[in-house]
Amino acid sequence: MNILAIDSSGLSASVAVLSDEVIKAEFSVCNKLTHSETLMPMIDAVISSSGVALNEMDAVAVAEGPGSFTGLRIGAATAKGLAEAVHKPVIGIPTVDGLAQNMACHDGLIVPLMDARRNETYTGIYTFEGDRLKVLREQCAVPLEDILEDVNRRNTATVFLGDGIKVYKEQIEEKCVVPHLYAPASLRLQRASSVAVLAAQYFMNRRMTDPAAFAPVYLRVSQAERQGAAAVTPEEKRAMAAGHVPVQAAGDPTEDSNEK
Amino acid sequence: MIILGIESSCDETAAAVVKDGRILLSNVIASQISTHTKYGGVVPEIASRKHIEAIVQVVRQALEEAHTDIEEIDAIGVTYGPGLVGPLLVGVSYAKAYAYGCGKRLIGVHHIEGHVSANYIDNKELEPPFMCLIVSGGHTHLVNVTDYGEYEILGRTMDDAAGEAYDKVARAIGLGYPGGPKIDAEAKKGDPEAIAFPRAHIDGDEYDFSFSGLKSAVLNYLNSCEMRGETVIREDVAASFQAAVVDVLVGNSMKAVDKYGAKKFAIAGGVASNTALRDAMGQACDKRGMSFYRPSPILCTDNGAMIASAAYYRALRNGYAGLALNAVPGLKLGETI
């Protein structure tokens, strides 16, 4: 079984080729580069170095979300395009599950923390039963306090990982009362090889999607949907007369801007 | 040469198959207008989400309707700017991956060049040089098309695009989004001379446009009616506003035509489907004995066919893109990859 895996949900971009039990090639970059420019050349590189041609892949796996909305769509559009070209299915792997898989076979709780802004973290609670990832709390967007309280209640040694550590470490030190560790740099961020390992399990269970039907899992509605459709008020009319466009209020940093 | 064109720069997910830049084999457009109508305009995040859900189906349908197998496609063209960055990234990322997977060459297309090229599909005899006015929700450009893919920019809007002014005014008079077709329809019932809205003419050899003053004048008029407790006659506001926009677009264009001695004139872009603009520009060209060209309304709106046509002429000039092609939201006309 051959799987091409992609994760562009966060700051790092990672692609890998899994062939049966071997990671034939993996390429991860975390250098503030734009995924839209780097992802396809990276995919070309892992495909040629792995020696497994695209049309020999059984599926294209991708971290389906949560994560940066734009990053998720770049990954999704890329996975859909590649899969469609070679008539293969797409396998969507929950991003936080993929991160937890980095800590395979760890004894205790695994809690990935991704910086979700707006005072929330994308997180979940996991453990391993033998070599299989077990989801104790499904991936979600919650305030850090919420997940730390949950961890404390479970009263089990915990390893944290993800780009959220950089943002939350002080708060974790303050509020986490169970013994805890932080994953080393080599395991801390999204890795496509972990996505690939989970995707191989999905493939065996036939959990896959037609490229047309695949869409990212954002865990959040857009800002406009949160606020609901606003009618034009007289204040807005005056604001428009002064040259301001009130179609969208102050931008959510995780969303696309209104710039043309 | 058969090209698959993909367009996702704003709120239409579109794909089309075009032969030799001129022969339309299919043209599929998935519009999101109904989704954005309740927000009074395009919400970029929602548009991006809709694009990623629709892109595969739209491309499949374009190939199916063209009765063309992907093996028969010579290259894939995709809009890489200007436009909304999130929507652009969906099309660019998909096109790159699909082209790579199918072993096809990729061509990055400028959205405005696409609009200009829509004319090549509907006017088989049209060839450069000609003068072209491009008017849409995001763009207002007056250019000399000196050759395929070669432009001399004569004028552009200094503030709002013409289509943007339409959207804002339509919203203010309660017609909603999209403003262009709604005002066009409403204006047919009203008096274009009822209200004297200002025409921003720029003096001398300048061909730039300005619509923000006109938009403010309309909004001020509405406010003053409200304060005086007068009823606004919506049809008259629409007709008078549209007359002012058309006056400025035609007036400025004809000033450039006379100065440059243009023999052929074309319009392009979403607002080019506006009936008042088509009529007035056609009459002005007739009066000068010039040929007037415009795409059919379906090719005025954002579509993949115009992208495929522009891609064809880029391909002839060897303008292929690599795997690092990125979306460029602020791409200028005449800039290349």
Contacts between the chains, C-beta under 8 A, distances in Angstrom:
chain1	res1	chain2	res2	distance
A	34	B	326	6.3
A	36	B	89	5.5
A	36	B	92	6.6
A	36	B	93	6.2
A	36	B	326	4.9
A	36	B	327	6.2
A	37	B	324	4.7
A	37	B	325	7.9
A	37	B	326	4.8
A	38	B	324	7.5
A	39	B	93	7.5
A	40	B	93	8.0
A	40	B	96	4.9
A	40	B	97	6.5
A	40	B	100	6.3
A	40	B	323	4.0
A	40	B	324	7.1
A	41	B	323	5.0
A	41	B	324	5.8
A	43	B	97	7.8
A	43	B	100	7.6
A	44	B	100	7.0
A	44	B	323	5.9
A	54	B	100	7.8
A	54	B	101	5.7
A	69	B	45	6.5
A	69	B	48	7.1
A	69	B	86	7.4
A	70	B	48	7.5
A	70	B	85	7.6
A	70	B	86	5.8
A	70	B	89	6.3
A	73	B	48	5.9
A	73	B	49	7.9
A	73	B	51	7.9
A	73	B	52	5.1
A	73	B	86	7.0
A	73	B	89	6.3
A	73	B	90	5.6
A	73	B	93	7.2
A	74	B	89	5.8
A	74	B	93	4.9
A	76	B	52	5.5
A	77	B	52	6.0
A	77	B	55	6.7
A	77	B	89	7.3
A	77	B	90	5.0
A	77	B	91	7.9
A	77	B	93	3.6
A	77	B	94	4.2
A	77	B	97	6.8
A	78	B	93	5.1
A	78	B	94	7.5
A	78	B	96	7.3
A	78	B	97	4.4
A	79	B	97	7.5
A	80	B	52	7.8
A	80	B	55	6.9
A	80	B	56	5.5
A	80	B	94	6.3
A	80	B	97	7.3
A	81	B	93	7.0
A	81	B	94	4.5
A	81	B	95	7.1
A	81	B	96	7.0
A	81	B	97	2.8
A	81	B	98	3.8
A	81	B	99	7.9
A	81	B	100	7.6
A	81	B	101	6.3
A	82	B	97	4.7
A	82	B	98	7.6
A	82	B	100	7.1
A	82	B	101	4.7
A	83	B	101	7.9
A	84	B	56	5.6
A	84	B	59	7.6
A	84	B	60	7.9
A	84	B	98	6.1
A	84	B	101	7.2
A	85	B	70	7.9
A	85	B	97	7.2
A	85	B	98	5.2
A	85	B	100	7.3
A	85	B	101	2.4
A	85	B	102	4.6
A	86	B	101	5.5
A	211	B	56	5.1
A	212	B	56	3.9
A	212	B	57	5.1
A	212	B	60	6.9
A	215	B	49	7.6
A	215	B	52	5.9
A	215	B	53	5.1
A	216	B	52	6.6
A	218	B	49	7.6
A	222	B	43	6.5
A	222	B	45	4.0
A	222	B	46	5.3
A	222	B	49	7.1
A	223	B	45	6.8
A	224	B	39	5.4
A	224	B	43	4.2
A	224	B	45	6.9
A	224	B	46	6.1
A	225	B	46	7.2
A	229	B	38	4.2
A	229	B	39	5.5
A	229	B	40	7.5
A	230	B	40	7.9
A	232	B	40	6.9
A	232	B	171	5.8
A	232	B	172	6.7
A	232	B	174	7.8
A	234	B	223	7.8
A	234	B	226	7.1
A	237	B	172	5.7
A	237	B	219	6.0
A	237	B	222	6.7
A	237	B	223	6.5
A	238	B	219	7.8
A	238	B	223	6.6
A	240	B	168	6.1
A	240	B	171	7.8
A	240	B	172	6.5
A	240	B	215	7.9
A	240	B	219	5.7
A	241	B	216	5.3
A	241	B	219	3.8
A	241	B	220	5.8
A	241	B	223	6.7
A	242	B	216	8.0
A	243	B	212	6.4
A	243	B	216	7.3
A	245	B	41	7.8
A	245	B	168	7.2
A	247	B	39	6.6
A	247	B	40	5.8
A	247	B	41	4.2
A	247	B	43	7.4
A	248	B	43	6.5
A	252	B	45	7.8
A	255	B	44	7.1
A	255	B	45	4.3
A	255	B	86	7.9
A	256	B	44	4.0
A	256	B	45	5.2
A	256	B	48	5.6
A	256	B	84	6.6
A	256	B	85	6.0
A	256	B	86	3.3
A	256	B	87	7.8
A	257	B	44	6.7
A	257	B	85	7.0
A	258	B	44	5.7
A	258	B	84	7.8
A	259	B	84	7.5
A	259	B	85	6.9
A	259	B	329	6.1
A	259	B	330	7.7
A	260	B	82	6.6
A	260	B	83	7.0
A	260	B	84	6.7
A	260	B	138	5.0
A	260	B	329	6.9
A	260	B	330	7.8
